[in-house]
Amino acid sequence: MKVLYYDCFAGTSGDMNLGAMIDLGVSPEYLTAELAKLNLTNEYTLAFNKKEKMGITGTKVDVIITAETHAHDHTAHDHHHDHAHDHAAHDHHHDHAHDHAAHDHHHDHAHDHATHGHHHDHALLRNYLDITALINQSGLSSRVKHDSVEMFRLLAIAEGKVHGKPIEEVHFHEVGAIDSIVDIVGAAICKEALGIDKIVSAPVETGNGFVRCAHGLMPIPAPATAELLAGIPMRSNVDKFEMTTPTGAVILKYYASVFTEKRDFTILKTGYGLGTREMKQIPNVLRVFIAEESEKATKQWMIEANIDDMSSEILVFAEERLFAAGALDVFVTPIIMKKGRPASKLSILSRDEDREKLEEVLFRETTTIGLRRFPVEKCVLKRTFEEVETPYGKIMVKRAFYKGECVNVKPEYEQCRTLALEAGISIETLYKKIAPYITS
């Protein structure tokens, strides 16, 4: 089983997560192209840079807000957050050192006004419903849309609870909203691109003490972050710094199924996402492992239902919803039921923790009034993942081994698709051209 393990010894934020994903092999070009499907490219650009923190080299990702997005006026910049300081939306920008004497708002964010001017004109707002509509109307995959909307829902619930508002009234300042959209949707894109089966995290470093904002001293973790981390083990070893932001917290809240310091897996690759702050105590980085976990430790289920009264279009929609809800595999088998009636057997492979959720989707999205479930035992070959340089660009390649012998080599489809489109060739031609590079 392919596992993503978050080692949050210096906390986490949305931009640090993107940096770690790029460091693990997600193509910057692929991420940029997928995010462009939101039709917001006139509002921001992305910068990807290899940098170093205390001897550790990793990837720094910056969301650079374009000048046209908003007016930037220091003299009229009272920074009064009428929206009860929407910290989740106002996560901009993530692990920064934001120390402005003019408005005394330093959530320890390194907020460079050259790249992130943020005049919060109240005409420049996006609320929760605006953002979910933006995502749902995009050309992103159904799984990315589902995950992104769910993460924003968790974010809005946390903010609404802190400020006493229903989620529909949680507003996101323009600059903060763009950052949050890129970070959250980007996280969903990267998760899908890496083909991860399971996400596990170590306890999350939050920092401790207080930071000063426009409303006075705020405790660490900030209220919205604390709401999101409910039920998640935390650490607070770093004094006077906010180490985990709401976007970083919501990504783990949504995706991580287990929080443990136990590392019962084999590391395949390590990625480092760099923060902005320079610290003396510890390197300000998020470390994430791609690892192989033994299938023996994981219980899985096969869920089945026979369906003879649904159109194929609606059945396809149900499949998409099942994948979006965490199904490991969904497939349809033509069958003949009693009295010669043609039907379809819908089969769903599920992790133990996703079974109940998937069964709910099955009952809500199909006409079945019953199902079968039984535990399954899987035999999975050992796999390795490596980035291979080809004439068309870098491609992540998966190799499968049986008794020490490589028996299968497969390039990641999404990266090949993007490179084929960029080169103006068919994907079959691309596969043939890169074959000598990935099989050597």
C-alpha positions as CSV (number, residue, x, y, z in Angstrom):
1,M,0.0,0.0,0.0
2,K,1.3,3.4,-1.0
3,V,1.3,5.7,2.0
4,L,1.9,9.4,2.5
5,Y,3.4,10.1,6.0
6,Y,3.5,13.7,7.3
7,D,6.3,14.3,9.7
8,C,5.1,17.6,11.1
9,F,8.0,18.4,13.5
10,A,7.8,22.1,12.4
11,G,4.1,22.2,11.9
12,T,2.4,22.5,8.5
13,S,0.8,25.1,6.2
14,G,-0.8,25.1,2.8
15,D,2.3,26.4,0.9
16,M,4.6,24.1,2.8
17,N,2.4,21.1,1.8
18,L,2.5,22.1,-1.9
19,G,6.3,22.4,-1.7
20,A,6.6,18.9,-0.2
21,M,4.3,17.5,-2.9
22,I,6.5,19.1,-5.7
23,D,9.6,17.8,-3.9
24,L,8.0,14.3,-4.0
25,G,7.7,14.4,-7.8
26,V,4.4,16.2,-8.7
27,S,5.3,18.2,-11.8
28,P,5.1,22.0,-11.3
29,E,3.8,22.2,-14.8
30,Y,1.1,19.7,-14.1
31,L,0.0,21.4,-10.9
32,T,-0.1,24.8,-12.6
33,A,-2.1,23.4,-15.6
34,E,-4.7,21.7,-13.3
35,L,-5.1,24.9,-11.1
36,A,-5.7,26.9,-14.3
37,K,-8.9,25.0,-14.7
38,L,-10.3,27.2,-11.9
39,N,-10.0,30.2,-14.3
40,L,-8.2,32.3,-11.8
41,T,-4.9,32.6,-13.5
42,N,-5.3,36.4,-14.0
43,E,-5.3,36.7,-10.2
44,Y,-2.1,34.9,-9.3
45,T,1.1,33.2,-10.5
46,L,3.0,30.4,-8.9
47,A,6.7,30.4,-8.1
48,F,8.7,27.2,-7.5
49,N,12.2,27.4,-6.1
50,K,14.7,25.0,-4.7
51,K,16.1,26.5,-1.4
52,E,17.8,25.4,1.8
53,K,16.8,25.6,5.5
54,M,19.5,24.7,8.0
55,G,21.2,22.4,5.6
56,I,18.0,20.8,4.3
57,T,17.2,21.3,0.6
58,G,13.6,21.4,-0.4
59,T,11.0,23.2,-2.5
60,K,9.5,26.6,-1.7
61,V,6.2,27.4,-3.4
62,D,4.9,31.0,-3.4
63,V,1.5,32.2,-4.5
64,I,2.2,35.7,-6.0
65,I,-0.9,37.8,-6.2
66,T,-1.1,39.9,-9.4
67,A,-1.2,43.7,-9.1
68,E,-4.6,43.8,-10.9
69,T,-6.3,41.7,-8.3
70,H,-6.6,44.4,-5.7
71,A,-5.6,47.9,-4.8
72,H,-2.7,48.2,-2.5
73,D,-2.7,51.3,-0.3
74,H,-0.4,51.4,2.7
75,T,-1.6,54.8,3.9
76,A,-5.3,53.6,4.0
77,H,-4.4,50.2,5.3
78,D,-6.2,49.9,8.6
79,H,-6.5,46.1,8.2
80,H,-9.7,46.0,10.1
81,H,-11.1,42.6,9.7
82,D,-14.8,43.1,9.9
83,H,-15.3,39.5,9.3
84,A,-14.2,38.6,12.8
85,H,-10.7,37.9,11.5
86,D,-11.4,35.0,9.2
87,H,-8.1,33.3,10.0
88,A,-8.6,30.3,7.8
89,A,-9.3,32.4,4.7
90,H,-6.7,34.9,6.0
91,D,-4.0,32.3,6.2
92,H,-2.0,34.5,3.8
93,H,0.6,33.7,3.7
94,H,1.1,30.6,5.8
95,D,4.1,30.3,8.1
96,H,5.1,33.9,7.5
97,A,6.6,36.5,9.9
98,H,4.0,39.2,9.2
99,D,5.4,42.0,11.4
100,H,3.9,45.3,10.4
101,A,4.3,48.2,12.8
102,A,1.5,50.0,10.9
103,H,-1.2,47.5,11.9
104,D,0.5,45.3,14.5
105,H,-0.5,42.0,12.9
106,H,2.3,39.6,13.1
107,H,1.0,36.0,13.0
108,D,4.6,35.2,12.5
109,H,4.0,35.3,8.8
110,A,6.8,36.5,6.5
111,H,4.4,38.7,4.6
112,D,6.2,40.4,1.7
113,H,4.1,43.4,0.5
114,A,5.9,43.3,-2.8
115,T,4.2,40.1,-3.6
116,H,1.2,40.1,-1.3
117,G,-0.3,43.5,-1.0
118,H,-3.6,43.1,0.7
119,H,-5.9,46.1,0.8
120,H,-9.0,44.4,2.1
121,D,-11.7,46.4,0.3
122,H,-15.0,44.9,1.3
123,A,-16.1,44.8,-2.3
124,L,-13.4,42.2,-2.8
125,L,-14.8,39.2,-1.0
126,R,-15.4,35.5,-1.7
127,N,-17.7,33.6,0.6
128,Y,-17.9,29.9,1.1
129,L,-20.6,29.4,-1.5
130,D,-18.7,31.5,-4.0
131,I,-15.7,29.3,-3.6
132,T,-17.6,26.0,-3.8
133,A,-19.4,27.2,-6.9
134,L,-16.0,28.1,-8.4
135,I,-14.6,24.7,-7.8
136,N,-17.7,22.7,-8.9
137,Q,-17.9,24.7,-12.2
138,S,-14.3,24.0,-13.0
139,G,-12.8,21.4,-15.3
140,L,-11.1,19.5,-12.4
141,S,-11.7,15.8,-11.9
142,S,-14.7,14.8,-9.7
143,R,-12.4,13.5,-7.0
144,V,-10.4,16.8,-6.8
145,K,-13.7,18.8,-6.8
146,H,-15.2,16.6,-4.0
147,D,-12.1,16.8,-1.8
148,S,-11.6,20.5,-2.3
149,V,-15.2,21.4,-1.5
150,E,-15.1,19.2,1.6
151,M,-11.9,20.8,2.9
152,F,-13.5,24.3,2.4
153,R,-16.6,23.1,4.2
154,L,-14.5,22.0,7.2
155,L,-12.7,25.3,7.1
156,A,-15.9,27.3,7.0
157,I,-17.4,25.2,9.9
158,A,-14.4,26.0,12.0
159,E,-14.5,29.7,11.2
160,G,-18.2,29.9,11.7
161,K,-18.0,28.2,15.1
162,V,-15.3,30.6,16.3
163,H,-17.1,33.7,15.1
164,G,-20.7,32.6,15.7
165,K,-21.7,32.5,12.0
166,P,-23.3,29.9,9.7
167,I,-20.9,28.7,7.1
168,E,-22.8,30.5,4.3
169,E,-21.8,33.8,5.9
170,V,-18.0,33.0,6.3
171,H,-16.3,35.4,4.0
172,F,-12.8,35.1,2.6
173,H,-10.8,38.3,1.8
174,E,-9.7,38.4,-1.8
175,V,-6.0,37.8,-1.2
176,G,-6.5,35.2,1.5
177,A,-9.1,33.4,-0.6
178,I,-6.8,33.1,-3.6
179,D,-4.0,31.6,-1.3
180,S,-6.5,29.3,0.3
181,I,-8.0,28.1,-3.0
182,V,-4.6,27.4,-4.5
183,D,-3.4,25.6,-1.4
184,I,-6.5,23.5,-0.8
185,V,-7.3,22.6,-4.4
186,G,-3.6,22.1,-5.0
187,A,-3.4,19.6,-2.2
188,A,-6.3,17.6,-3.8
189,I,-4.6,17.7,-7.2
190,C,-1.3,16.5,-5.8
191,K,-2.9,13.7,-3.8
192,E,-4.6,12.4,-6.9
193,A,-1.5,12.8,-9.0
194,L,0.7,10.7,-6.6
195,G,-1.9,7.9,-6.5
196,I,-1.8,7.6,-2.7
197,D,-3.8,4.9,-1.0
198,K,-3.6,6.2,2.6
199,I,-2.4,9.3,4.5
200,V,-0.9,9.1,7.9
201,S,0.5,11.9,10.1
202,A,2.7,12.3,13.1
203,P,1.3,14.5,16.0
204,V,1.2,18.1,14.7
205,E,3.5,20.8,16.1
206,T,1.4,23.9,16.7
207,G,3.8,26.2,18.6
208,N,2.7,27.8,21.9
209,G,2.3,31.1,23.6
210,F,0.6,34.1,22.0
211,V,0.9,36.2,18.8
212,R,-0.3,39.8,18.5
213,C,-2.9,40.7,15.9
214,A,-5.2,43.7,15.3
215,H,-7.6,42.5,18.0
216,G,-4.9,42.0,20.6
217,L,-3.1,38.8,21.7
218,M,-4.2,35.6,20.1
219,P,-3.5,32.2,21.6
220,I,-1.5,29.6,19.7
221,P,-2.9,27.6,18.0
222,A,-5.3,30.2,16.7
223,P,-9.0,29.5,17.4
224,A,-9.9,28.2,13.9
225,T,-6.8,26.0,13.9
226,A,-7.7,24.6,17.3
227,E,-11.2,23.8,16.0
228,L,-9.7,21.9,13.0
229,L,-7.2,20.0,15.2
230,A,-9.9,18.7,17.6
231,G,-9.3,15.0,18.0
232,I,-5.8,15.2,16.5
233,P,-2.7,14.7,18.7
234,M,-0.6,17.9,19.0
235,R,2.8,19.1,20.2
236,S,3.8,22.5,21.4
237,N,7.6,22.5,21.6
238,V,8.3,25.8,19.7
239,D,7.8,28.9,21.8
240,K,6.1,32.1,20.5
241,F,5.6,31.0,16.9
242,E,2.4,29.9,15.1
243,M,3.7,26.7,13.5
244,T,0.5,25.3,12.0
245,T,-2.0,27.4,10.0
246,P,-5.7,26.6,9.3
247,T,-5.1,25.5,5.7
248,G,-2.3,23.2,6.8
249,A,-4.6,21.8,9.6
250,V,-7.6,21.3,7.3
251,I,-5.5,19.2,4.8
252,L,-4.5,16.8,7.6
253,K,-8.0,16.9,9.1
254,Y,-9.6,15.8,5.9
255,Y,-7.0,13.4,4.5
256,A,-5.1,11.7,7.4
257,S,-6.9,8.6,8.6
258,V,-4.3,7.8,11.3
259,F,-2.1,10.0,13.6
260,T,0.8,8.1,15.1
261,E,4.5,8.4,15.7
262,K,4.9,4.7,14.8
263,R,6.6,4.3,11.5
264,D,5.8,0.8,10.4
265,F,6.7,1.2,6.7
266,T,9.5,1.4,4.2
267,I,10.4,4.8,3.0
268,L,10.5,5.1,-0.8
269,K,11.0,8.9,-1.2
270,T,11.3,12.0,1.0
271,G,10.0,15.5,0.2
272,Y,10.6,18.8,2.0
273,G,8.3,21.8,1.7
274,L,10.0,24.9,2.9
275,G,8.4,27.7,5.0
276,T,9.4,31.3,4.8
277,R,10.4,31.9,8.4
278,E,14.1,31.6,9.4
279,M,14.3,29.9,12.8
280,K,17.2,29.1,15.1
281,Q,15.6,26.2,17.0
282,I,14.6,23.8,14.2
283,P,14.5,23.9,10.3
284,N,11.2,25.4,9.2
285,V,10.2,22.6,6.8
286,L,7.5,20.1,6.4
287,R,8.8,16.6,5.8
288,V,6.6,14.1,3.9
289,F,7.5,10.5,3.1
290,I,6.1,8.3,0.3
291,A,6.3,4.9,1.9
292,E,5.2,1.3,1.3
293,E,3.1,-0.2,4.1
294,S,2.4,-3.9,4.5
295,E,-1.1,-4.8,3.4
296,K,-1.3,-7.3,6.2
297,A,-1.9,-4.5,8.7
298,T,-4.9,-3.1,6.8
299,K,-8.4,-4.6,6.7
300,Q,-10.3,-4.1,3.4
301,W,-13.8,-4.9,2.3
302,M,-15.5,-5.8,-0.9
303,I,-19.0,-4.3,-1.2
304,E,-21.4,-5.5,-3.9
305,A,-24.9,-4.8,-5.1
306,N,-26.9,-6.2,-8.1
307,I,-28.7,-3.4,-10.0
308,D,-31.2,-3.9,-12.8
309,D,-33.2,-0.7,-12.9
310,M,-30.6,2.2,-13.5
311,S,-29.5,3.9,-16.6
312,S,-25.8,3.6,-17.4
313,E,-25.3,7.4,-17.2
314,I,-26.6,7.4,-13.6
315,L,-24.5,4.4,-12.7
316,V,-21.4,6.2,-14.0
317,F,-22.3,9.2,-11.8
318,A,-22.6,6.8,-8.8
319,E,-19.1,5.4,-9.6
320,E,-17.7,8.9,-9.6
321,R,-19.2,9.6,-6.2
322,L,-17.9,6.4,-4.8
323,F,-14.3,7.2,-6.0
324,A,-14.7,10.7,-4.5
325,A,-15.7,9.2,-1.2
326,G,-12.6,7.1,-1.0
327,A,-13.2,3.9,-2.9
328,L,-10.0,2.1,-3.8
329,D,-11.6,0.5,-6.8
330,V,-15.1,0.5,-8.4
331,F,-16.0,-1.8,-11.3
332,V,-19.2,-3.1,-13.0
333,T,-19.8,-6.6,-14.2
334,P,-22.7,-7.6,-16.5
335,I,-24.7,-10.4,-15.0
336,I,-28.0,-12.3,-15.7
337,M,-30.4,-12.4,-12.7
338,K,-33.4,-14.6,-12.2
339,K,-35.9,-14.9,-15.0
340,G,-33.2,-14.0,-17.5
341,R,-33.1,-10.3,-16.5
342,P,-29.9,-8.5,-17.5
343,A,-28.3,-6.5,-14.7
344,S,-25.0,-5.0,-13.4
345,K,-23.0,-6.1,-10.4
346,L,-21.4,-3.0,-8.8
347,S,-18.3,-3.9,-6.9
348,I,-16.5,-1.5,-4.5
349,L,-13.1,-2.1,-2.8
350,S,-13.0,-0.2,0.5
351,R,-10.7,0.5,3.3
352,D,-12.1,-0.4,6.7
353,E,-12.4,3.2,7.8
354,D,-14.3,4.2,4.5
355,R,-16.8,1.3,4.4
356,E,-19.7,3.0,6.2
357,K,-19.3,6.2,4.1
358,L,-19.2,4.2,0.8
359,E,-22.3,2.2,1.8
360,E,-24.1,5.4,2.4
361,V,-23.2,6.7,-1.1
362,L,-24.3,3.4,-2.6
363,F,-27.7,3.6,-1.0
364,R,-28.2,7.3,-1.9
365,E,-26.8,7.3,-5.4
366,T,-28.2,3.9,-6.7
367,T,-31.5,2.1,-6.7
368,T,-30.3,-0.9,-4.7
369,I,-32.1,-1.7,-1.5
370,G,-29.5,-4.2,-0.2
371,L,-25.8,-5.0,-0.4
372,R,-23.2,-7.7,0.3
373,R,-20.0,-7.1,2.1
374,F,-17.1,-9.4,2.9
375,P,-13.5,-8.9,4.1
376,V,-10.9,-9.5,1.4
377,E,-7.2,-10.4,1.5
378,K,-4.9,-8.8,-1.0
379,C,-1.5,-9.8,-2.3
380,V,0.4,-6.7,-3.5
381,L,3.8,-6.7,-5.2
382,K,6.6,-4.5,-3.8
383,R,6.7,-1.2,-5.6
384,T,9.2,1.6,-6.0
385,F,8.7,5.1,-7.4
386,E,11.4,7.2,-9.1
387,E,11.5,10.3,-11.2
388,V,12.9,9.7,-14.7
389,E,14.2,12.4,-17.1
390,T,12.9,12.0,-20.7
391,P,13.1,14.3,-23.7
392,Y,9.6,15.5,-22.9
393,G,10.3,16.2,-19.2
394,K,10.4,14.4,-15.9
395,I,8.0,11.6,-15.3
396,M,7.3,9.6,-12.1
397,V,7.7,5.9,-12.9
398,K,6.3,3.0,-10.8
399,R,8.2,-0.4,-10.8
400,A,6.7,-3.6,-9.4
401,F,8.8,-6.5,-8.2
402,Y,8.1,-10.2,-7.7
403,K,10.7,-12.2,-5.8
404,G,13.2,-9.4,-6.4
405,E,12.6,-9.2,-10.2
406,C,11.1,-6.2,-11.9
407,V,8.0,-7.5,-13.6
408,N,6.2,-4.3,-14.5
409,V,7.1,-0.7,-15.3
410,K,4.5,2.0,-15.6
411,P,4.8,5.8,-16.0
412,E,2.2,8.0,-14.1
413,Y,-0.7,8.6,-16.5
414,E,-1.5,12.2,-15.5
415,Q,2.0,13.4,-16.0
416,C,2.2,11.6,-19.4
417,R,-1.2,13.1,-20.4
418,T,0.1,16.7,-19.6
419,L,3.4,16.2,-21.5
420,A,1.6,14.7,-24.5
421,L,-0.7,17.7,-24.7
422,E,2.2,20.1,-24.3
423,A,4.1,18.3,-27.1
424,G,1.1,18.1,-29.4
425,I,1.3,14.3,-29.8
426,S,-0.9,11.4,-28.9
427,I,-0.3,9.7,-25.6
428,E,0.4,6.4,-27.3
429,T,3.2,8.1,-29.3
430,L,4.6,9.6,-26.0
431,Y,4.6,6.2,-24.4
432,K,6.6,4.8,-27.3
433,K,9.1,7.7,-27.2
434,I,9.7,7.4,-23.4
435,A,9.8,3.6,-23.3
436,P,13.7,3.4,-23.6
437,Y,14.1,5.9,-20.8
438,I,11.8,4.3,-18.3
439,T,12.8,0.6,-19.0
440,S,16.5,1.2,-18.7
